[in-house]
């Protein structure tokens, strides 16, 4: 498989958001890629086939995939229906700042434990509606021209990370 690096983050940014709605004809990645930073992928609509390392998963609306730096991944079509996805990319500086802000929760350690395999797929039917609402708010905030409103998107991502680690507590072996 051909591999390349794709980055939304520029040298001076540690956080980026991208929302895309695609028709099936526009939707297949032809080769795997990786990043030097973390990626959160949320399936906002439709379904996708997700290749992660050496495994393939079916991702559906409301699923969230968190990928560690350096992990090869790609998505492709499952059917002929359109899909929508949200990408959030962030680096260690964002995580460090988040851990410093939260003080009592070592987000870096929790995320590291969750991503011991290089990625984590979060699927929780009871949380799906709340997850999608938070992501819609995140998308709206990122479009806002007001810097302070856009900064709130970082807090929503922090909330998503806290929600995932709290809901996945049994799989994380650190306190």
C-alpha positions in Angstrom: 0.0 0.0 0.0 1.3 3.4 -0.9 1.7 5.7 2.1 1.8 9.5 2.4 1.5 12.1 5.1 -1.4 14.5 5.0 -1.7 17.4 7.5 -4.3 20.0 8.1 -2.1 21.5 10.7 0.4 24.2 9.7 3.7 24.8 11.5 2.1 27.5 13.8 -1.2 25.7 14.6 -1.8 22.8 17.0 -5.5 22.4 16.3 -7.6 22.2 13.1 -11.1 21.2 12.1 -12.5 20.1 8.7 -16.1 19.2 7.9 -16.9 17.6 4.5 -20.0 16.3 2.8 -19.2 14.1 -0.2 -21.0 12.2 -2.9 -19.9 8.6 -3.4 -18.0 9.5 -6.6 -15.8 11.8 -4.6 -15.3 9.7 -1.5 -12.6 7.0 -1.9 -9.0 7.5 -0.8 -6.7 5.5 -3.0 -3.9 5.1 -0.6 -3.3 5.0 3.1 -1.8 8.0 4.8 -0.6 9.0 8.3 -0.1 12.2 10.3 2.5 13.5 12.7 -0.4 14.5 15.1 -3.6 13.0 16.5 -6.8 12.7 14.4 -10.4 12.4 15.5 -12.8 11.3 12.8 -16.5 11.5 13.4 -18.9 9.9 10.9 -21.6 12.6 10.7 -23.8 10.9 8.1 -23.7 7.7 6.0 -21.3 4.8 6.4 -17.7 4.2 5.5 -15.2 1.4 5.3 -12.2 2.4 7.5 -8.8 0.8 7.1 -6.7 1.2 10.3 -3.2 -0.4 10.4 -4.0 -3.9 9.2 -7.7 -4.1 9.9 -10.9 -2.9 8.2 -14.0 -1.7 10.1 -17.4 -0.5 9.0 -18.0 3.0 10.5 -21.6 4.4 10.7 -23.2 7.7 11.7 -22.3 8.6 15.2 -19.0 6.6 15.4 -15.8 8.3 16.4 -12.3 7.1 15.5 -9.3 8.5 17.4 -6.0 7.8 15.7 -2.5 8.2 17.2 0.3 9.9 15.2 2.0 7.7 12.6 -0.9 5.2 12.2 -1.7 4.4 8.6 -5.4 4.8 7.8 -7.8 5.4 4.9 -11.5 5.4 4.2 -13.5 4.1 1.3 -17.1 3.7 0.1 -19.4 1.0 1.4 -22.3 1.9 -0.7 -23.5 4.4 -3.3 -24.9 6.9 -0.7 -23.3 10.2 0.2 -21.5 10.6 3.5 -20.4 13.4 5.9 -17.5 13.5 8.2 -15.8 15.7 10.7 -12.0 15.7 11.2 -10.2 17.2 14.1 -6.4 17.2 14.2 -4.3 18.3 17.2 -0.8 17.8 18.5 0.9 17.2 21.8 0.9 20.9 22.5 -2.9 20.9 22.6 -3.0 17.8 24.8 -0.4 19.3 27.1 -2.4 22.5 27.5 -5.5 20.5 28.1 -3.8 18.4 30.8 -2.5 21.6 32.4 -5.9 23.2 32.3 -7.7 20.2 33.8 -5.0 19.5 36.4 -6.7 16.5 38.1 -7.1 14.5 34.8 -4.0 13.5 32.9 -5.6 13.6 29.5 -2.3 12.7 27.8 -1.9 9.5 29.9 -5.6 8.5 29.4 -5.4 9.0 25.7 -2.2 7.1 25.5 -3.7 4.1 27.3 -6.8 4.3 25.1 -4.6 4.4 21.9 -2.3 1.6 23.0 -3.2 -0.2 19.7 -2.7 3.0 17.7 -6.4 3.8 17.4 -9.7 3.6 19.2 -13.2 3.2 17.7 -15.8 4.7 19.9 -19.4 3.4 19.2 -22.0 4.1 21.9 -25.6 4.1 20.9 -26.7 5.8 24.1 -24.2 8.7 23.5 -24.6 9.0 19.7 -27.2 11.8 19.6 -25.2 13.9 22.1 -22.0 13.3 20.2 -23.5 14.4 16.9 -25.0 17.6 18.6 -21.6 18.5 20.1 -20.0 18.0 16.7 -22.6 20.2 14.9 -21.9 22.9 17.5 -18.1 22.4 16.9 -18.7 22.8 13.1 -20.7 26.0 13.6 -18.2 27.5 16.0 -15.3 26.9 13.5 -17.2 28.9 10.8 -17.6 31.9 13.1 -15.4 34.9 12.3 -15.2 35.8 16.0 -11.9 34.4 17.4 -13.4 33.8 20.9 -16.3 31.8 19.4 -13.8 29.6 17.4 -11.8 29.0 20.6 -14.8 27.4 22.1 -14.4 24.6 19.6 -11.2 23.5 21.4 -13.3 23.1 24.6 -15.8 20.9 22.8 -13.0 18.7 21.6 -11.7 18.5 25.2 -15.2 17.5 26.2 -15.4 14.8 23.5 -12.0 13.4 24.7 -13.2 13.4 28.3 -16.5 11.7 27.4 -14.7 9.0 25.4 -12.2 8.3 28.2 -15.0 8.3 30.8 -17.2 6.0 28.8 -14.2 3.7 28.0 -12.9 3.6 31.5 -13.0 -0.2 31.8 -10.6 -0.4 28.8 -8.2 2.1 30.3 -6.0 0.7 33.1 -4.6 3.9 34.5 -6.4 6.1 37.1 
